Amino acid sequence: MRCRECDYPLWNIAPGPCPECGTPFVPSDFEFVPASVAFCCPECDQAYFGTAFNGHLMPTRFDCTSCSAPIHMDSMSVRPAADRPEALQVRGVPPCMNSEFGFMRKWLGTLVWSSTRPGALVAGVPLDRSLSLSIRFFLPVLLLASLGSAFPLLLLFGGLWRTRNVFTYSTFRGVFWSGMSLVVLVLGIWIAYMLWSAVVHVALLVTGNCRHGYSRTLSSLMFASGPLIVLAVPCLGLYCVGPFFPIWFFILGIFALRSGQELTTSKAVVANLIPLLALGILALGGFITLWMMRG
């Protein structure tokens, strides 16, 4: 149970402003594993355990059985179980924020969340850590996708299949240019991501819907990049998903952007459509220019 903004632990603290950053919080902002945490009466510290599906008290308002004071769940402090890690008590903790996991488990878990529930992933990451965590997730996805989708073909066209002796000048030249092409591909996708995020962020600024800075927009869209991993299957990944890939990718971006910039769904859809409209206008302008030059 940590502050959504600064990740400060909120256990055993009365609801109100976060002691670190001042962001207000109440217990109902969080979901818990049923019967895993104690809600404590603010008058006498009597403990109650939530049995609802989200770990909340049922009912949420009642008279304390110990001191008879009328209390509400959102006026009570929450006490964790001493013998269980936080990850087994609080639901909705993104894998990349789970200190119990190693790097590989964090990355694989984040990959699953990115591909299925990017909104919850973005919402569970504090603002001051969103960019660094999203980059640590996005770079391996980008490298694997680029390597799997391009490297086999680049090696093929580099000429490795033509010779049995790999220790030749032509072989090393093919490997070199294949590697350089791979680097260019990785940098190209990275730059495209930054430009796409920049256009989306400018659209949010123009419409007055921007709640946070550009880094939040960029990190939100990077956290929605999980579908790129299908391109890691050499020569087959893109063909397996076919036309569903851009649709899947676009929808995940909407949910991630909605959580990251605290937008309505319609505003997130519009903001994510702006780069597509810009690309369409540029493509149309290029086509008209070429047609006029030929004429």
C-alpha atoms as one frame of an Amber mdcrd trajectory, in Angstrom:
protein
   0.000   0.000   0.000   1.963   2.926  -1.346   1.277   6.454  -2.520   0.301
   6.582  -6.195   2.498   9.620  -6.748   5.705   9.117  -4.750   5.601   5.421
  -3.707   5.708   6.296   0.004   4.458   3.405   2.226   1.062   4.253   3.726
   0.709   1.396   6.205  -0.410   2.386   9.727  -1.107   5.965   8.608  -4.482
   7.660   9.076  -6.210   8.494   5.766  -5.490  11.978   4.479  -2.511  13.572
   2.766   0.562  11.484   2.022   3.308  12.465   4.528   5.835  12.652   1.690
   4.101  14.480  -1.186   0.694  15.522   0.187  -1.410  13.472  -2.237  -4.680
  12.523  -0.491  -5.482   8.837  -0.016  -8.087   6.568   1.588  -8.094   2.769
   1.999 -10.735   2.323  -0.708  -8.197   3.591  -3.257  -6.465   0.217  -2.962
  -7.423  -3.430  -3.367  -6.251  -6.100  -0.957  -6.199  -9.862  -0.778  -9.275
 -10.785   1.326  -8.590 -11.196   5.061  -4.920 -10.261   4.633  -4.787  -6.764
   6.153  -6.287  -5.222   9.302  -8.456  -2.103   9.204  -7.993  -0.375  12.574
 -10.573   1.717  14.413  -9.302   5.322  14.694 -10.632   5.531  18.268  -9.542
   2.300  19.966  -7.360   0.491  17.349  -9.718  -2.496  17.192  -8.779  -4.529
  14.083 -11.221  -5.702  11.397 -10.464  -7.844   8.358 -12.054  -7.252   4.972
 -13.773 -10.224   3.379 -15.090  -8.615   0.185 -13.615  -9.721  -3.151 -11.362
  -6.632  -3.143 -10.356  -7.067   0.486 -12.573  -4.206   1.714 -14.833  -4.259
   4.748 -18.451  -5.283   4.359 -20.286  -3.169   5.347 -18.032  -0.154   4.996
 -19.833   1.842   7.736 -20.659   0.433  11.200 -20.285   0.948  14.959 -17.077
  -0.344  16.487 -17.675  -3.493  18.539 -15.092  -2.381  21.085 -15.721   1.328
  21.710 -19.118   1.737  19.943 -17.832   4.702  17.935 -19.381   5.111  14.454
 -16.625   4.474  11.917 -16.184   4.257   8.167 -13.610   2.158   6.352 -12.059
   5.256   4.774 -11.372   6.739   8.220  -9.350   3.713   9.342  -5.636   3.061
   9.065  -4.507  -0.184   7.464  -2.064  -2.533   9.187  -0.188  -5.167   7.153
   0.423  -8.742   8.225   3.931  -9.039   9.635   4.542 -12.527   8.232   3.538
 -11.876   4.599   5.272  -9.740   1.940   3.434  -6.716   0.593   2.979  -8.350
  -2.819   0.787 -11.042  -1.203  -1.447  -8.493   0.548  -2.040  -5.680  -1.933
  -3.564  -6.362  -5.326  -2.752  -4.369  -8.399   0.994  -4.001  -7.720   2.702
  -4.036 -11.139   5.422  -6.689 -11.515   8.028  -4.003 -12.218   7.308  -2.534
  -8.763   7.492  -5.846  -6.916  10.694  -5.949  -4.867  10.258  -9.694  -4.341
  10.932 -10.412  -8.041  14.218 -10.604  -9.911  14.786  -8.730 -13.178  13.583
 -11.530 -15.475  10.413 -12.156 -13.498   9.712  -8.422 -13.351  10.203  -8.074
 -17.092   8.097 -11.106 -18.047   5.322 -10.073 -15.662   5.374  -6.534 -17.019
   5.220  -7.960 -20.544   2.012  -9.823 -19.675   0.470  -6.723 -18.077   1.569
  -4.560 -21.016  -0.151  -6.896 -23.481  -3.359  -7.335 -21.484  -3.864  -4.532
 -18.928  -1.605  -1.542 -19.680  -3.940   0.856 -17.890  -3.443  -0.904 -14.561
   0.286  -1.131 -15.250   0.649   2.608 -15.845  -1.626   3.537 -12.938   0.420
   1.431 -10.523   3.757   3.092 -11.321   4.625   6.360  -9.509   5.263   9.445
 -11.614   8.877   9.854 -10.550   9.751   6.284 -11.578   7.557   5.789 -14.643
  10.125   6.860 -17.243  13.031   4.812 -15.881  10.915   1.683 -15.392   9.291
   1.989 -18.813  12.691   2.313 -20.508  13.988  -0.775 -18.677  10.963  -2.655
 -19.992  10.849  -1.181 -23.499  14.499  -1.606 -24.509  14.564  -5.439 -24.224
  11.245  -5.608 -26.110  12.655  -3.361 -28.833  15.913  -5.311 -29.135  14.223
  -8.715 -29.252  11.606  -7.554 -31.750  14.209  -5.972 -34.015  16.534  -8.954
 -33.825  13.819 -11.514 -34.488  12.096  -9.682 -37.311  15.083  -8.335 -39.220
  18.325 -10.097 -38.376  17.669 -13.473 -40.106  16.743 -11.757 -43.360  19.643
  -9.352 -43.074  22.054 -12.222 -42.629  20.471 -14.010 -45.566  20.857 -11.034
 -47.858  24.314 -10.465 -46.381  25.463 -13.570 -48.265  26.090 -16.099 -45.471
  24.120 -18.783 -47.308  26.399 -18.622 -50.357  29.580 -19.913 -48.772  30.701
 -22.773 -46.581  33.700 -20.851 -45.274  32.507 -18.230 -42.827  35.996 -16.727
 -42.425  35.938 -14.725 -45.634  35.834 -11.019 -46.401  32.372 -11.227 -47.954
  31.043 -13.027 -44.879  32.402 -10.438 -42.471  31.122  -7.678 -44.720  27.656
  -9.237 -44.722  27.662  -9.595 -40.932  28.900  -6.019 -40.501  26.254  -4.477
 -42.713  23.589  -6.714 -41.191  24.598  -5.499 -37.745  24.612  -1.871 -38.878
  21.173  -2.306 -40.434  19.931  -3.765 -37.168  21.279  -0.779 -35.236  19.578
   1.594 -37.674  16.310  -0.347 -37.272  16.468  -0.150 -33.465  17.248   3.570
 -33.519  14.538   4.154 -36.098  11.854   2.475 -33.984  13.063   4.335 -30.888
  12.912   7.694 -32.674   9.494   6.827 -34.120   8.237   6.079 -30.604   9.518
   9.395 -29.307   7.994  11.314 -32.218   4.660   9.495 -31.859   4.598  10.325
 -28.140   5.556  13.937 -28.880   2.685  14.380 -31.345   0.241  12.834 -28.855
   1.540  15.085 -26.081   1.261  18.214 -28.238  -2.333  17.227 -29.032  -3.036
  16.940 -25.313  -1.454  20.335 -24.646  -3.450  22.010 -27.417  -6.743  20.547
 -26.186  -5.937  21.337 -22.543  -6.147  17.696 -21.459  -2.541  17.284 -20.324
  -2.203  16.510 -16.611   1.472  15.511 -16.576   4.649  16.103 -18.569   5.929
  14.553 -21.779   7.836  11.866 -19.872   4.526  10.491 -18.578   3.086  10.334
 -22.097   6.206   8.619 -23.427   6.378   6.122 -20.567   2.664   5.308 -20.899
   3.033   4.413 -24.574   6.234   2.454 -23.903   4.394   0.461 -21.245   1.868
  -0.455 -23.962   4.548  -1.854 -26.289   4.109  -5.494 -25.246   2.663  -6.625
 -28.610   5.998  -5.800 -30.254   7.378  -8.999 -28.740   5.562 -11.096 -31.358
   8.023  -9.701 -33.907  10.779 -11.565 -32.060   9.671 -14.761 -33.827  12.089
 -14.798 -36.808  10.397 -14.195 -40.158   6.999 -15.289 -38.850   5.928 -12.959
 -36.043   4.455 -10.201 -38.174   2.650 -12.657 -40.462   1.130 -14.585 -37.543
  -0.727 -11.587 -36.135  -1.402  -9.971 -39.517  -3.794  -7.011 -39.496  -4.718
  -7.578 -35.844  -1.331  -6.277 -34.662  -1.887  -2.533 -35.290  -5.428  -2.709
 -33.890  -4.218  -4.481 -30.728  -1.345  -2.041 -30.380  -3.621   0.999 -30.866
  -6.191  -0.160 -28.290  -3.532  -0.848 -25.662  -2.093   2.621 -26.262  -5.500
   4.164 -25.564  -5.832   2.436 -22.180  -2.256   3.267 -21.200  -2.645   6.921
 -22.182  -5.965   7.155 -20.369  -4.343   6.082 -17.100  -1.083   7.960 -17.585
  -2.651  11.355 -18.311  -5.915  10.722 -16.400  -8.132  11.133 -19.464 -11.557
   9.937 -20.473 -11.585   7.127 -23.030 -12.832   9.412 -25.813 -10.045  11.945
 -25.208  -7.435   9.184 -25.196  -8.790   7.856 -28.498  -8.632  11.294 -30.109
  -5.099  11.963 -28.842  -3.883   8.594 -30.126  -5.525   9.196 -33.518  -3.719
  12.492 -34.139  -0.388  10.841 -35.173  -2.272   8.586 -37.610  -3.996  11.604
 -39.139  -0.649  13.395 -39.378   0.892  10.397 -41.165  -2.066  10.236 -43.532
  -1.739  13.932 -44.386   2.006  13.569 -44.996   1.461  10.501 -47.180  -1.240
  12.287 -49.173   0.979  15.340 -49.585   3.871  13.170 -50.790   1.636  11.373
 -53.275   0.291  14.648 -54.666   3.834  16.040 -54.940   5.057  13.008 -56.860
   2.039  13.103 -59.141   2.593  16.770 -59.917   6.302  16.183 -60.587   5.487
  13.402 -63.027   2.920  15.570 -64.717
